[in-house]
């Protein structure tokens, strides 16, 4: 019999050759800053790799970090979220 140890503390500086750090879905969702339900959706859509070990799902921290790199926001791409005020005409109130 063997046991899988799930670590809540994430080793951000894993060395080459070390065993991967495995997380359960709750800890993985917390690592990403999302709800477990959103994590399951990402797994189901193939955006985040997960491994079914018996009746539980496990995720590797390295895979989660790679996913985070793919969804990073590029500066200058959020203009559609706010109104461009540089073209507003300023109306002077009557005196």
N, C-alpha and C positions, 0 to 999 in steps of 0.2 A: 504494500500500500504506500502511496506517496501523497504528499500534501502540496498544494500551491500556496505560497505565501503572497498575499496582496499587501503592497506597501502604500500607505497614504502619503508618506513623505516621499517626494519624487527626487531622485538623484538627477540633477540637471547636467552634471558633468560626468557622464558615463565614459569609462575608458574603453578603448577598443579591446575586444576579446572578452569583456564581461558579459554575463548573462543579461538578457533584456529584462527591464523592470516591467512587470505585468500589473495591470490595474483591473479591478472589477468595474462594472458600468457606472456605479455611483461615484467612485473615485475618479474615473475617466471623465465623467460629465463635470465634476467639480474642477478638474484640471483644465478643461476647455472653457469653463464659465458658462455652461449651458445646463438645461434640465436633462434628466435621464431620458425623457420622452423624445427630446430633440436628438439626443445621441442615438437612440434606437432608429430614428428616421434616417440619420446620416449613414448608419450601418446598413440599413435596408436598401438605401439608394446606392450603395457601393462607394460612398465618399470617404468613409473611415473603415479600414480593415479591422475585423474582429475575429476571434477564434472561439468556437463552441467546444468547450471542454466538459463533456457530460451535459449537465443541465444548466451550466453557467457560461457566460460570455466573458472573455478576457481580452484586453487590448494592451498593446505595447506602447510605452511612453514615446518611443522613437517614432512610431507611426502617427501618434497624436501630434507630435511636434512638426512632422512633415505636413500633416493636414493644415496646421496653423499657418505654415509658410505659404501654402497654396491659396489661402483665403485672405492674405494680408491686403489691406486697402492701399492702393497706390495714391499718393498725394495728387490732388488736382482732379480727381474723378468723382467728387461728391457734389458738383455744382447743381445737379438735378434735385438735390435735397433742400436747397434753400433758394430764395428768390435773389436774382442778381440785382442789387440795388444801384449798381453803377450807371444804369440807364434810366433810372427814375427821374422824372422831371420834378423839380422842386417847385411847389406852388407857394408863392408868397401870400400870407394871409392879408386881407384888406386892412388898411389903416383906420 
